[in-house]
Amino acid sequence: QVQLVESGGGLVQAGGSLRLSCAASGRSLSRYAMGWFRQAPGKEREPVAHISWNGGSTLYADSVKGRFTISRDNAKNTVYLQMNSLKPEDTAVYYCAARQSMFRDDGQFGSWGQGTQVTVFS
């Protein structure tokens, strides 16, 4: 399994930006499609963004489209989530996850990070 550690969360005013990082160890992230998820208090975890294993395609939840950007740096074994124009409703714990199978953009997510808190105040 891939071990994942998120960082970069924090407290930010509405309209501000944060960049989350998801650093991997144990295996090369370059073989795995990756996703970012978030869970707000009292709500279910929801997908935010996805990047294919080869980095060729990205997907976003409608609520973050145009504001968030997912990217990957295989040399650093890290995936990022650039979050701009943040809103109070973006407040949540953000998790990164790796697909269970290598070289596939579908299937279950097999590895999860511990999460990083993002709080947006107005």
C-alpha angles and dihedrals in degrees: 000000000000117000112220130195122186125205140164101072122133149122117311137167119247110275092031131113140238133181117213121202129203112197120194133206134178096042140026113271090208089084096055138073109230137208140192119215134178137203123198122198111284093006135100122256111268134193116252107174141352134198125194120243092255093043091241098122138031134192131197139192111251090242093063102030111129093016105060128054126193119203140160136218107198092186089061093037088232138127122204138203114201109199119194133174090023119200131201088250088064088070108122145106107280122213132188122210139186125219113252095234126057121240093015130112095199138050132066126330106245104183130045135184124228094253136244125236120240117189121183118191128192 
